[in-house]
């Protein structure tokens, strides 16, 4: 079957057109071959036993060490590195660090061990000394290998690898060990001296604090212990914990021994207008065996309305003056260390237990029951047959008269006890007639006494036996009950001072 000529021509055009749109690919270079190392020669051709084994047996006079180099373009550089490596083996064999070995060289050989490259920049003096020493080590054997680097068949470069055998006299090794031992002994001696010096310093610091405490300067001693705790941990002694424990014990013992005692009456009974005795406390503590006064201790005196702080004086005394009280009242004061104030000076020290050291004071302001007299409803007069002073053992009589017919009771008050002396009973006194009220009285002791006469136009509510004795509280009730009675009544007192 034949195709039409025009159809065949169209196909050729399509094929040729498609071929014309694809560019030609450039030729690919062959892959790069890896580098490889090839031994060129070895001197000597057969490696000695020490090079193969990496060790050589020591003898009585010398120690032997093998050193290896890396790749070096110059043979001499490979030798130098191998010698250095052998020297490092010797240093390690001696059991010292490189820096320590350099100190050995400096002490033993001095600066003369440094060679001409000692001023080479970027190399430390200790390293220069070590290198100079290693360059002096005697090389008794070497095994050199020359390699070339090939890429395919093309040589790229050459390098050397070196193995050397170095011998070191045993005397050199012994010298290093002797120097090492001496250095260790010196270090131990220095450490011991530093420890002893530190312990002496810590002991002195504690003794300074103790001396301050013995002088009574507790706050100063506590500050010194505070500074001691800051410096002690840095001291080069293993006994620092022992010293810190002692400091803690001193602080606890001193603070625990702080004592407050009242140096003024704990209770005061006053009348309105009287000035109370100043509140006073005495502070002390026990630095050693006995108590000593505690000066400069802030003491806070406080009551329900607030308080103030007084610092103890050189004798450990803190005193707070008080004003007089115009009216009846009862005041309670507490004296204790002002811990908040102390914390500002002694931050970090536990002072909480000082809050429990308290002294309490009580002040009662009352009008005395003898002075709480009523206004008489009628005149009542008292008199004695003695003019002038009363004498112990000398008798006297007391007389009285009422402006009205009245019943009378006579009491005796010595300042602490009341005694019922005499009463008229159911009988009344005649109006305005002076009558003996009590039998003859003979005081048996000196002092101030009061005769109290109670009278009423009515009747007393109870029956009382003569010589009945009353305490102060009971006698105050007797007077209170009389003063609250209904009906006309009167009360008079006769003050008597008896002298020896």
VOPAGU-2260 file (C-alpha; in pm, 1 decimal, decimal comma):
REM VOPAGU-2260
SITE   aa  ch    i         X         Y         Z
SITE  UNK   A    0       0,0       0,0       0,0
SITE  UNK   A    1     143,0     341,8     -85,7
SITE  UNK   A    2     106,6     662,4     121,3
SITE  UNK   A    3      38,6     984,8     -46,1
SITE  UNK   A    4     345,6    1198,7     -98,6
SITE  UNK   A    5     199,4    1493,3      88,5
SITE  UNK   A    6     122,0    1276,0     397,7
SITE  UNK   A    7     477,7    1146,2     410,7
SITE  UNK   A    8     617,0    1496,4     382,4
SITE  UNK   A    9     402,1    1608,3     679,0
SITE  UNK   A   10     538,5    1332,5     896,7
SITE  UNK   A   11     893,6    1426,4     815,8
SITE  UNK   A   12     823,8    1786,5     904,5
SITE  UNK   A   13     682,8    1684,0    1247,0
SITE  UNK   A   14     976,9    1459,7    1322,9
SITE  UNK   A   15    1235,7    1714,8    1220,3
SITE  UNK   A   16    1055,6    1986,7    1414,5
SITE  UNK   A   17    1055,6    1781,6    1732,9
SITE  UNK   A   18    1424,6    1707,0    1699,5
SITE  UNK   A   19    1508,0    2071,8    1653,9
SITE  UNK   A   20    1358,1    2169,5    2000,7
SITE  UNK   A   21    1597,6    1949,6    2217,0
SITE  UNK   A   22    1956,1    2103,0    2280,2
SITE  UNK   A   23    2260,9    1881,3    2264,5
SITE  UNK   A   24    2401,2    1758,1    2609,4
SITE  UNK   A   25    2768,3    1852,1    2694,2
SITE  UNK   A   26    3004,0    1560,4    2757,5
SITE  UNK   A   27    3032,0    1454,7    3131,3
SITE  UNK   A   28    3384,0    1461,4    3290,6
SITE  UNK   A   29    3502,0    1134,2    3434,2
SITE  UNK   A   30    3440,1    1096,0    3813,0
SITE  UNK   A   31    3724,2    1222,5    4037,5
SITE  UNK   A   32    3925,0     940,1    4184,6
SITE  UNK   A   33    3978,2     933,4    4568,5
SITE  UNK   A   34    4315,8    1005,4    4723,1
SITE  UNK   A   35    4518,1     719,6    4856,4
SITE  UNK   A   36    4841,2     689,6    5050,2
SITE  UNK   A   37    5126,9     476,1    4931,5
SITE  UNK   A   38    5441,2     388,9    5122,6
SITE  UNK   A   39    5744,2     510,7    4933,6
SITE  UNK   A   40    6016,4     388,8    5164,7
SITE  UNK   A   41    6090,2     295,2    5524,5
SITE  UNK   A   42    6418,5     361,0    5697,7
SITE  UNK   A   43    6527,2     106,4    5800,8
SITE  UNK   A   44    6337,3    -116,0    5565,7
SITE  UNK   A   45    6250,3    -357,9    5844,1
SITE  UNK   A   46    6094,4    -194,2    6147,7
SITE  UNK   A   47    6277,9    -269,5    6471,6
SITE  UNK   A   48    6102,8    -467,7    6742,4
SITE  UNK   A   49    6043,9    -164,7    6964,0
SITE  UNK   A   50    5863,7      12,3    6675,6
SITE  UNK   A   51    5641,0    -287,9    6614,5
SITE  UNK   A   52    5563,5    -349,0    6982,8
SITE  UNK   A   53    5551,7      18,0    7081,7
SITE  UNK   A   54    5773,9     -49,0    7383,4
SITE  UNK   A   55    6130,5    -135,2    7480,8
SITE  UNK   A   56    6234,0    -315,9    7798,6
SITE  UNK   A   57    6398,8     -95,5    8060,6
SITE  UNK   A   58    6740,2    -176,5    8205,0
SITE  UNK   A   59    6914,0     -91,5    8529,7
SITE  UNK   A   60    7038,4     244,2    8407,8
SITE  UNK   A   61    6779,2     371,7    8160,8
SITE  UNK   A   62    6405,2     389,1    8101,8
SITE  UNK   A   63    6283,3     368,9    7741,0
SITE  UNK   A   64    5985,8     540,8    7582,0
SITE  UNK   A   65    5841,6     528,5    7228,5
SITE  UNK   A   66    5698,0     833,8    7061,3
SITE  UNK   A   67    5488,2     866,3    6745,4
SITE  UNK   A   68    5441,5    1158,6    6512,2
SITE  UNK   A   69    5160,7    1260,8    6286,3
SITE  UNK   A   70    5196,1    1356,4    5917,8
SITE  UNK   A   71    5467,2    1611,5    5842,8
SITE  UNK   A   72    5603,9    1738,5    5514,6
SITE  UNK   A   73    5948,1    1779,1    5675,7
SITE  UNK   A   74    6122,8    1482,9    5832,7
SITE  UNK   A   75    6274,0    1693,2    6111,1
SITE  UNK   A   76    5929,4    1811,8    6218,7
SITE  UNK   A   77    5812,0    1453,0    6241,2
SITE  UNK   A   78    6119,1    1368,6    6453,3
SITE  UNK   A   79    6050,8    1664,0    6684,8
SITE  UNK   A   80    5689,5    1563,5    6738,8
SITE  UNK   A   81    5778,9    1199,5    6800,6
SITE  UNK   A   82    6045,3    1304,4    7052,8
SITE  UNK   A   83    5789,1    1530,5    7221,7
SITE  UNK   A   84    5542,3    1241,4    7239,9
SITE  UNK   A   85    5807,7    1017,2    7396,1
SITE  UNK   A   86    5882,7    1289,9    7649,4
SITE  UNK   A   87    5514,0    1309,8    7735,8
SITE  UNK   A   88    5519,6     935,2    7799,1
SITE  UNK   A   89    5803,6     991,6    8045,0
SITE  UNK   A   90    5611,1    1268,2    8219,7
SITE  UNK   A   91    5304,9    1044,9    8249,3
SITE  UNK   A   92    5525,1     763,8    8379,8
SITE  UNK   A   93    5649,7     999,6    8651,8
SITE  UNK   A   94    5289,6    1055,9    8760,7
SITE  UNK   A   95    5287,4    1434,5    8728,6
SITE  UNK   A   96    5099,2    1683,1    8513,8
SITE  UNK   A   97    5271,8    1872,7    8236,1
SITE  UNK   A   98    5244,9    2205,2    8418,1
SITE  UNK   A   99    5388,7    2047,4    8733,4
SITE  UNK   A  100    5671,8    1892,4    8529,9
SITE  UNK   A  101    5751,3    2234,1    8385,0
SITE  UNK   A  102    5786,0    2367,9    8739,6
SITE  UNK   A  103    6027,7    2082,6    8809,2
SITE  UNK   A  104    6234,4    2186,1    8506,5
SITE  UNK   A  105    6232,2    2548,4    8614,9
SITE  UNK   A  106    6345,4    2462,1    8968,1
SITE  UNK   A  107    6599,6    2198,4    8861,1
SITE  UNK   A  108    6749,0    2348,4    8544,0
SITE  UNK   A  109    6646,6    2710,3    8564,0
SITE  UNK   A  110    6606,3    2942,5    8266,2
SITE  UNK   A  111    6909,8    2785,8    8093,3
SITE  UNK   A  112    6688,1    2497,9    7981,2
SITE  UNK   A  113    6512,5    2731,8    7743,5
SITE  UNK   A  114    6656,0    2727,8    7393,9
SITE  UNK   A  115    6665,1    2984,9    7124,4
SITE  UNK   A  116    6292,1    2966,2    7050,4
SITE  UNK   A  117    6202,3    3063,5    7406,1
SITE  UNK   A  118    6068,3    3394,4    7282,9
SITE  UNK   A  119    5839,0    3232,3    7030,4
SITE  UNK   A  120    5510,2    3421,3    7041,7
SITE  UNK   A  121    5193,6    3234,3    7134,9
SITE  UNK   A  122    5378,5    2962,0    7332,9
SITE  UNK   A  123    5370,7    2967,7    7713,2
SITE  UNK   A  124    5694,7    2968,0    7910,4
SITE  UNK   A  125    5614,6    2634,4    8073,0
SITE  UNK   A  126    5550,5    2473,9    7734,2
SITE  UNK   A  127    5873,1    2621,2    7595,0
SITE  UNK   A  128    6068,2    2478,4    7886,6
SITE  UNK   A  129    5914,3    2133,6    7836,5
SITE  UNK   A  130    5986,0    2139,2    7464,0
SITE  UNK   A  131    6343,8    2246,4    7525,6
SITE  UNK   A  132    6389,6    1961,2    7771,3
SITE  UNK   A  133    6236,4    1705,6    7533,7
SITE  UNK   A  134    6465,6    1821,9    7251,0
SITE  UNK   A  135    6755,7    1727,1    7476,9
SITE  UNK   A  136    6627,1    1372,9    7524,6
SITE  UNK   A  137    6857,0    1122,2    7361,0
SITE  UNK   A  138    6700,2     938,3    7066,9
SITE  UNK   A  139    6849,9     590,1    7046,0
SITE  UNK   A  140    6634,8     459,8    6764,4
SITE  UNK   A  141    6409,1     579,2    6490,2
SITE  UNK   A  142    6181,1     433,9    6226,7
SITE  UNK   A  143    6093,0     674,9    5944,5
SITE  UNK   A  144    5824,3     613,1    5684,2
SITE  UNK   A  145    5779,1     829,5    5374,1
SITE  UNK   A  146    5438,5     824,9    5203,9
SITE  UNK   A  147    5302,8     980,5    4889,6
SITE  UNK   A  148    4945,5    1081,8    4826,6
SITE  UNK   A  149    4805,1     966,9    4487,2
SITE  UNK   A  150    4491,1    1049,1    4301,6
SITE  UNK   A  151    4469,8     786,4    4039,1
SITE  UNK   A  152    4824,5     773,6    3908,3
SITE  UNK   A  153    4901,0    1138,7    3979,1
SITE  UNK   A  154    5113,1    1218,2    4286,6
SITE  UNK   A  155    4959,0    1498,0    4496,1
SITE  UNK   A  156    5202,8    1532,2    4791,4
SITE  UNK   A  157    5439,9    1351,0    5024,8
SITE  UNK   A  158    5466,3    1328,4    5407,1
SITE  UNK   A  159    5665,7    1159,7    5681,9
SITE  UNK   A  160    5558,9     953,6    5983,2
SITE  UNK   A  161    5814,8     895,5    6254,4
SITE  UNK   A  162    5863,9     657,9    6546,3
SITE  UNK   A  163    6146,6     726,1    6789,5
SITE  UNK   A  164    6291,3     542,7    7086,2
SITE  UNK   A  165    6412,4     769,1    7367,1
SITE  UNK   A  166    6607,5     668,1    7673,3
SITE  UNK   A  167    6598,0     857,6    8001,1
SITE  UNK   A  168    6840,7     793,6    8286,6
SITE  UNK   A  169    6676,9     643,2    8592,0
SITE  UNK   A  170    6848,6     913,6    8793,1
SITE  UNK   A  171    6632,0    1166,4    8609,1
SITE  UNK   A  172    6321,5     970,2    8703,9
SITE  UNK   A  173    6439,6     951,0    9066,1
SITE  UNK   A  174    6503,6    1326,9    9063,6
SITE  UNK   A  175    6147,2    1391,9    8945,0
SITE  UNK   A  176    6003,6    1163,8    9214,3
SITE  UNK   A  177    6219,6    1324,9    9483,8
SITE  UNK   A  178    6117,0    1671,6    9370,1
SITE  UNK   A  179    5752,5    1560,0    9352,5
SITE  UNK   A  180    5768,6    1422,7    9707,1
SITE  UNK   A  181    5938,0    1737,4    9831,7
SITE  UNK   A  182    5675,3    1947,9    9661,7
SITE  UNK   A  183    5396,3    1740,3    9816,1
SITE  UNK   A  184    5559,2    1769,6   10158,3
SITE  UNK   A  185    5591,5    2145,4   10115,7
SITE  UNK   A  186    5230,1    2167,3   10000,8
SITE  UNK   A  187    5118,2    1967,2   10304,3
SITE  UNK   A  188    5326,0    2186,4   10534,6
SITE  UNK   A  189    5184,1    2499,6   10372,2
SITE  UNK   A  190    4830,9    2364,6   10399,1
SITE  UNK   A  191    4886,8    2275,1   10764,1
SITE  UNK   A  192    5027,5    2621,7   10834,4
SITE  UNK   A  193    4730,3    2783,1   10660,4
SITE  UNK   A  194    4490,3    2565,2   10858,7
SITE  UNK   A  195    4662,8    2653,8   11185,3
SITE  UNK   A  196    4660,3    3021,8   11093,6
SITE  UNK   A  197    4289,8    3001,4   11006,8
SITE  UNK   A  198    4211,6    2819,8   11332,0
SITE  UNK   A  199    4405,1    3080,1   11529,4
SITE  UNK   A  200    4211,2    3356,5   11354,2
SITE  UNK   A  201    3875,7    3188,7   11421,7
SITE  UNK   A  202    3969,0    3128,2   11785,9
SITE  UNK   A  203    4064,9    3494,2   11825,1
SITE  UNK   A  204    3737,4    3608,3   11670,2
SITE  UNK   A  205    3536,6    3389,3   11907,1
SITE  UNK   A  206    3743,1    3507,2   12203,7
SITE  UNK   A  207    3673,7    3869,1   12104,3
SITE  UNK   A  208    3299,9    3796,8   12108,9
SITE  UNK   A  209    3334,2    3623,8   12447,5
SITE  UNK   A  210    3525,6    3921,4   12587,5
SITE  UNK   A  211    3250,1    4157,5   12471,8
SITE  UNK   A  212    2993,4    3934,2   12640,7
SITE  UNK   A  213    3191,6    3926,5   12966,7
SITE  UNK   A  214    3188,4    4306,4   12963,5
SITE  UNK   A  215    2809,2    4294,8   12933,5
SITE  UNK   A  216    2803,9    4401,2   12567,9
SITE  UNK   A  217    2565,9    4129,9   12449,7
SITE  UNK   A  218    2451,8    4314,1   12137,1
SITE  UNK   A  219    2812,7    4378,0   12034,2
SITE  UNK   A  220    2901,4    4013,2   12097,3
SITE  UNK   A  221    2608,4    3896,1   11884,2
SITE  UNK   A  222    2718,8    4126,4   11600,6
SITE  UNK   A  223    3069,5    3979,3   11620,7
SITE  UNK   A  224    2925,5    3626,8   11599,3
SITE  UNK   A  225    2725,3    3739,6   11298,1
SITE  UNK   A  226    3042,6    3861,2   11123,5
SITE  UNK   A  227    3219,6    3541,3   11231,7
SITE  UNK   A  228    2959,0    3330,2   11049,8
SITE  UNK   A  229    3022,1    3526,5   10730,3
SITE  UNK   A  230    3401,2    3480,3   10732,3
SITE  UNK   A  231    3439,4    3133,2   10886,2
SITE  UNK   A  232    3315,3    2933,5   10581,2
SITE  UNK   A  233    3595,3    3084,1   10367,3
SITE  UNK   A  234    3874,0    2986,4   10607,3
SITE  UNK   A  235    4099,4    2699,0   10486,6
SITE  UNK   A  236    4046,3    2461,7   10779,1
SITE  UNK   A  237    3838,8    2144,3   10805,0
SITE  UNK   A  238    3748,4    2249,2   11160,2
SITE  UNK   A  239    3538,4    2542,4   11044,6
SITE  UNK   A  240    3221,2    2345,0   11122,1
SITE  UNK   A  241    3341,5    2296,2   11481,1
SITE  UNK   A  242    3393,4    2670,7   11520,8
SITE  UNK   A  243    3053,6    2748,7   11367,6
SITE  UNK   A  244    2889,6    2501,0   11605,0
SITE  UNK   A  245    3060,8    2671,6   11898,5
SITE  UNK   A  246    2937,3    3011,0   11776,1
SITE  UNK   A  247    2580,9    2877,8   11752,8
SITE  UNK   A  248    2611,1    2740,3   12105,7
SITE  UNK   A  249    2734,9    3071,8   12244,5
SITE  UNK   A  250    2452,4    3262,0   12079,3
SITE  UNK   A  251    2189,9    3017,9   12205,5
SITE  UNK   A  252    2331,4    3016,1   12560,0
SITE  UNK   A  253    2364,1    3394,3   12583,6
SITE  UNK   A  254    2017,9    3467,3   12449,8
SITE  UNK   A  255    1869,0    3189,7   12660,5
SITE  UNK   A  256    2018,1    3339,7   12977,0
SITE  UNK   A  257    1866,5    3687,0   12931,6
SITE  UNK   A  258    1661,8    3770,6   13242,0
SITE  UNK   A  259    1426,8    4058,0   13324,2
SITE  UNK   A  260    1339,5    4136,8   13685,9
SITE  UNK   A  261    1114,9    4403,0   13832,2
SITE  UNK   A  262    1309,5    4672,1   14018,0
SITE  UNK   A  263     994,6    4853,8   14125,8
SITE  UNK   A  264     676,7    4735,2   14301,0
SITE  UNK   A  265     486,8    4499,0   14074,9
SITE  UNK   A  266     162,3    4633,4   14221,0
SITE  UNK   A  267      83,1    4985,7   14337,1
SITE  UNK   A  268    -230,0    5109,0   14517,7
SITE  UNK   A  269    -270,1    5482,8   14471,5
SITE  UNK   A  270    -515,6    5758,8   14533,2
SITE  UNK   A  271    -618,2    6000,3   14260,7
SITE  UNK   A  272    -354,9    6269,3   14217,1
SITE  UNK   A  273     -68,9    6062,0   14356,9
SITE  UNK   A  274     239,2    6005,4   14137,6
SITE  UNK   A  275     323,9    5636,3   14100,6
SITE  UNK   A  276     669,1    5496,3   14157,5
SITE  UNK   A  277     843,9    5477,3   13815,7
SITE  UNK   A  278     826,3    5138,1   13647,9
SITE  UNK   A  279    1171,9    4981,0   13644,4
SITE  UNK   A  280    1323,0    4653,8   13526,9
SITE  UNK   A  281    1672,5    4515,8   13554,5
SITE  UNK   A  282    1815,7    4317,1   13260,7
SITE  UNK   A  283    2098,9    4068,2   13295,4
SITE  UNK   A  284    2244,5    3763,9   13121,7
SITE  UNK   A  285    2502,5    3495,5   13193,6
SITE  UNK   A  286    2805,3    3507,8   12958,5
SITE  UNK   A  287    2989,3    3248,7   13165,6
SITE  UNK   A  288    2930,1    3144,4   13527,6
SITE  UNK   A  289    2748,7    3438,7   13682,9
SITE  UNK   A  290    2499,3    3697,4   13565,6
SITE  UNK   A  291    2614,3    4043,2   13460,2
SITE  UNK   A  292    2409,8    4358,9   13390,1
SITE  UNK   A  293    2288,0    4390,3   13033,0
SITE  UNK   A  294    2319,2    4749,7   12903,8
SITE  UNK   A  295    2184,9    4892,5   12576,8
SITE  UNK   A  296    1893,0    4649,0   12570,1
SITE  UNK   A  297    1577,2    4816,4   12432,6
SITE  UNK   A  298    1287,2    4754,8   12673,2
SITE  UNK   A  299     933,5    4824,6   12558,1
SITE  UNK   A  300     686,9    4931,8   12826,7
SITE  UNK   A  301     335,0    4883,4   12694,0
SITE  UNK   A  302     -23,4    4903,4   12816,9
SITE  UNK   A  303    -354,9    4870,2   12637,5
SITE  UNK   A  304    -317,1    5211,6   12473,0
SITE  UNK   A  305      36,7    5165,3   12338,0
SITE  UNK   A  306     387,0    5194,5   12469,8
SITE  UNK   A  307     737,1    5332,4   12446,1
SITE  UNK   A  308    1093,1    5199,1   12444,9
SITE  UNK   A  309    1363,1    5270,5   12701,9
SITE  UNK   A  310    1722,2    5147,7   12662,3
SITE  UNK   A  311    1886,9    4994,1   12968,0
SITE  UNK   A  312    2171,3    5191,7   13123,8
SITE  UNK   A  313    2518,2    5072,7   13223,7
SITE  UNK   A  314    2367,3    4888,8   13522,6
SITE  UNK   A  315    2110,9    4713,2   13305,0
SITE  UNK   A  316    1827,9    4932,6   13437,1
SITE  UNK   A  317    1537,1    5062,7   13230,2
SITE  UNK   A  318    1308,3    5310,4   13406,7
SITE  UNK   A  319     979,8    5460,3   13288,1
SITE  UNK   A  320     841,7    5755,9   13489,6
SITE  UNK   A  321     461,7    5781,6   13496,1
SITE  UNK   A  322     239,2    6084,8   13554,1
SITE  UNK   A  323     -18,7    6101,8   13830,3
SITE  UNK   A  324    -368,6    5967,4   13760,8
SITE  UNK   A  325    -655,8    6208,3   13826,7
SITE  UNK   A  326    -935,1    5952,0   13844,3
SITE  UNK   A  327    -999,4    5600,8   13962,5
SITE  UNK   A  328    -867,1    5341,4   13717,0
SITE  UNK   A  329    -661,9    5026,0   13684,9
SITE  UNK   A  330    -356,3    5012,6   13457,4
SITE  UNK   A  331    -160,3    4707,3   13346,4
SITE  UNK   A  332     190,2    4744,9   13199,2
SITE  UNK   A  333     419,2    4485,1   13042,1
SITE  UNK   A  334     795,0    4530,1   13003,4
SITE  UNK   A  335     977,8    4311,0   12750,3
SITE  UNK   A  336    1271,7    4336,4   12505,6
SITE  UNK   A  337    1183,0    4528,7   12190,2
SITE  UNK   A  338    1262,4    4245,0   11948,1
SITE  UNK   A  339    1149,3    4438,6   11639,8
SITE  UNK   A  340    1399,9    4712,4   11714,9
SITE  UNK   A  341    1677,4    4460,1   11783,9
SITE  UNK   A  342    1609,0    4278,1   11455,0
SITE  UNK   A  343    1707,9    4592,6   11265,3
SITE  UNK   A  344    2053,8    4576,0   11422,7
SITE  UNK   A  345    2091,3    4197,0   11431,5
SITE  UNK   A  346    1931,7    4077,3   11108,2
SITE  UNK   A  347    1951,7    3701,1   11069,3
SITE  UNK   A  348    1966,7    3619,5   11442,0
SITE  UNK   A  349    1664,1    3443,8   11590,9
SITE  UNK   A  350    1544,0    3667,1   11875,2
SITE  UNK   A  351    1188,0    3537,0   11893,5
SITE  UNK   A  352    1227,5    3369,7   12233,3
SITE  UNK   A  353    1316,3    3706,3   12392,5
SITE  UNK   A  354     951,1    3804,2   12354,8
SITE  UNK   A  355     870,8    3564,6   12639,1
SITE  UNK   A  356    1087,3    3758,5   12887,5
SITE  UNK   A  357     819,0    3978,4   13043,1
SITE  UNK   A  358     767,8    4170,5   13364,0
SITE  UNK   A  359     414,8    4280,7   13451,3
SITE  UNK   A  360     307,8    4580,5   13658,4
SITE  UNK   A  361     -35,5    4670,1   13796,3
SITE  UNK   A  362    -141,2    5011,7   13919,1
SITE  UNK   A  363    -478,3    5057,6   14087,8
SITE  UNK   A  364    -600,5    5410,7   14150,6
SITE  UNK   A  365    -883,0    5420,3   14407,0
SITE  UNK   A  366   -1019,0    5666,4   14658,8
SITE  UNK   A  367    -952,7    5498,7   15002,6
SITE  UNK   A  368   -1263,9    5374,2   15174,2
SITE  UNK   A  369   -1182,6    5581,4   15484,1
SITE  UNK   A  370   -1203,3    5895,0   15272,2
SITE  UNK   A  371   -1527,0    5802,2   15099,2
SITE  UNK   A  372   -1721,4    5963,8   15378,5
SITE  UNK   A  373   -2080,5    6075,4   15347,3
SITE  UNK   A  374   -2214,9    6417,8   15425,5
SITE  UNK   A  375   -2344,4    6405,3   15782,8
SITE  UNK   A  376   -2717,4    6451,0   15836,4
SITE  UNK   A  377   -2654,4    6597,2   16181,9
SITE  UNK   A  378   -2351,9    6714,7   16381,6
SITE  UNK   A  379   -2143,3    6447,3   16553,2
SITE  UNK   A  380   -1852,9    6557,3   16771,4
SITE  UNK   A  381   -1555,3    6357,4   16901,4
SITE  UNK   A  382   -1293,9    6452,6   17159,7
SITE  UNK   A  383   -1015,7    6302,7   17369,6
SITE  UNK   A  384    -904,9    6372,7   17722,8
SITE  UNK   A  385    -542,1    6394,5   17601,3
SITE  UNK   A  386    -395,9    6717,6   17472,9
SITE  UNK   A  387     -74,3    6688,5   17273,5
SITE  UNK   A  388      88,8    6362,0   17170,1
SITE  UNK   A  389     -15,0    6013,5   17269,9
SITE  UNK   A  390     242,0    5787,3   17434,6
SITE  UNK   A  391     275,3    5409,7   17430,4
SITE  UNK   A  392     116,4    5267,6   17748,3
SITE  UNK   A  393     -48,4    5597,3   17843,9
SITE  UNK   A  394    -429,1    5568,1   17877,7
SITE  UNK   A  395    -684,7    5800,1   17724,2
SITE  UNK   A  396   -1060,1    5824,6   17673,8
SITE  UNK   A  397   -1278,3    5928,0   17380,5
SITE  UNK   A  398   -1597,8    6128,6   17423,3
SITE  UNK   A  399   -1874,8    6211,5   17180,0
SITE  UNK   A  400   -2201,7    6399,7   17141,2
SITE  UNK   A  401   -2486,2    6396,6   16884,8
SITE  UNK   A  402   -2707,3    6685,6   16782,5
SITE  UNK   A  403   -2989,8    6431,1   16782,6
SITE  UNK   A  404   -3074,0    6128,0   16984,2
SITE  UNK   A  405   -2865,4    5857,4   16816,5
SITE  UNK   A  406   -2714,5    5514,6   16846,6
SITE  UNK   A  407   -2334,9    5487,5   16812,6
SITE  UNK   A  408   -2074,7    5226,9   16715,1
SITE  UNK   A  409   -1700,7    5284,7   16764,2
SITE  UNK   A  410   -1433,8    5109,4   16548,7
SITE  UNK   A  411   -1055,2    5109,6   16562,7
SITE  UNK   A  412    -841,6    5103,5   16244,4
SITE  UNK   A  413    -462,2    5050,3   16246,6
SITE  UNK   A  414    -409,5    5068,4   15871,3
SITE  UNK   A  415    -460,6    4698,4   15799,3
SITE  UNK   A  416    -722,8    4572,4   16046,9
SITE  UNK   A  417   -1051,3    4706,2   16183,5
SITE  UNK   A  418   -1181,7    4619,0   16534,2
SITE  UNK   A  419   -1527,0    4685,5   16676,6
SITE  UNK   A  420   -1464,2    4842,6   17020,6
SITE  UNK   A  421   -1797,0    4953,9   17162,4
SITE  UNK   A  422   -2157,2    5027,0   17074,4
SITE  UNK   A  423   -2456,5    5178,2   17254,2
SITE  UNK   A  424   -2675,8    4886,9   17158,7
SITE  UNK   A  425   -3045,7    4967,0   17171,4
SITE  UNK   A  426   -2986,5    5270,7   17390,2
SITE  UNK   A  427   -2958,3    5611,2   17233,5
SITE  UNK   A  428   -2734,7    5895,1   17339,2
SITE  UNK   A  429   -2898,5    6201,5   17482,4
SITE  UNK   A  430   -2915,5    6490,9   17240,5
SITE  UNK   A  431   -2607,3    6719,0   17263,8
SITE  UNK   A  432   -2478,9    6545,0   17576,3
SITE  UNK   A  433   -2108,5    6456,1   17581,7
SITE  UNK   A  434   -2072,2    6090,1   17673,7
SITE  UNK   A  435   -1772,1    5851,1   17702,5
SITE  UNK   A  436   -1790,7    5630,2   17394,0
SITE  UNK   A  437   -1518,5    5369,6   17467,7
SITE  UNK   A  438   -1351,9    5241,8   17782,4
SITE  UNK   A  439   -1002,3    5351,9   17871,2
SITE  UNK   A  440    -753,0    5284,7   17588,3
SITE  UNK   A  441    -380,7    5213,9   17646,5
SITE  UNK   A  442    -184,3    5190,2   17316,2
SITE  UNK   A  443      83,3    4918,1   17324,8
SITE  UNK   A  444     272,2    5023,1   17010,7
SITE  UNK   A  445     361,1    5340,6   16830,4
SITE  UNK   A  446     199,4    5428,5   16499,5
SITE  UNK   A  447     -93,0    5603,7   16331,8
SITE  UNK   A  448    -441,9    5494,9   16431,4
SITE  UNK   A  449    -795,8    5604,5   16352,8
SITE  UNK   A  450   -1106,9    5584,6   16571,0
SITE  UNK   A  451   -1419,0    5573,8   16351,8
SITE  UNK   A  452   -1756,2    5655,5   16505,6
SITE  UNK   A  453   -2075,6    5571,0   16316,3
SITE  UNK   A  454   -2410,3    5704,6   16441,2
SITE  UNK   A  455   -2770,3    5678,0   16326,8
SITE  UNK   A  456   -3104,6    5801,7   16452,2
SITE  UNK   A  457   -3247,3    5464,3   16358,2
SITE  UNK   A  458   -3112,9    5114,4   16419,6
SITE  UNK   A  459   -2810,0    4928,7   16291,0
SITE  UNK   A  460   -2919,1    4635,0   16072,1
SITE  UNK   A  461   -2703,4    4372,7   16245,7
SITE  UNK   A  462   -2574,2    4272,0   16587,1
SITE  UNK   A  463   -2196,7    4279,3   16637,2
SITE  UNK   A  464   -1990,4    4148,4   16925,7
SITE  UNK   A  465   -1723,0    4366,7   17077,3
SITE  UNK   A  466   -1363,2    4288,8   16971,2
SITE  UNK   A  467   -1485,4    4157,1   16631,9
SITE  UNK   A  468   -1192,1    4187,0   16391,0
SITE  UNK   A  469   -1220,7    4278,1   16021,1
SITE  UNK   A  470    -974,7    4257,0   15734,7
SITE  UNK   A  471    -933,8    4564,1   15516,9
SITE  UNK   A  472   -1179,9    4427,3   15260,2
SITE  UNK   A  473   -1434,1    4332,2   15526,3
SITE  UNK   A  474   -1401,1    4666,7   15701,3
SITE  UNK   A  475   -1456,7    4849,0   15372,9
SITE  UNK   A  476   -1784,5    4655,4   15337,2
SITE  UNK   A  477   -1888,5    4757,2   15690,6
SITE  UNK   A  478   -1841,6    5124,5   15604,9
SITE  UNK   A  479   -2007,0    5086,8   15265,0
SITE  UNK   A  480   -2315,8    4923,4   15416,9
SITE  UNK   A  481   -2345,5    5196,7   15679,2
SITE  UNK   A  482   -2307,5    5474,7   15426,0
SITE  UNK   A  483   -2584,4    5324,4   15213,3
SITE  UNK   A  484   -2832,0    5296,4   15506,1
SITE  UNK   A  485   -3153,3    5493,3   15489,6
SITE  UNK   A  486   -3233,4    5747,7   15755,8
SITE  UNK   A  487   -3031,9    6020,5   15923,3
SITE  UNK   A  488   -2671,0    5925,0   15996,1
SITE  UNK   A  489   -2330,2    6073,5   16066,7
SITE  UNK   A  490   -1965,9    5958,0   16056,2
SITE  UNK   A  491   -1660,7    6107,5   16225,1
SITE  UNK   A  492   -1294,2    6004,0   16248,9
SITE  UNK   A  493   -1039,8    6078,7   16518,3
SITE  UNK   A  494    -675,7    6048,4   16403,8
SITE  UNK   A  495    -431,0    5942,1   16675,5
SITE  UNK   A  496     -51,0    5930,9   16648,0
SITE  UNK   A  497     117,2    5726,4   16921,0
SITE  UNK   A  498     485,5    5780,2   16994,0
SITE  UNK   A  499     733,8    5578,0   17196,4
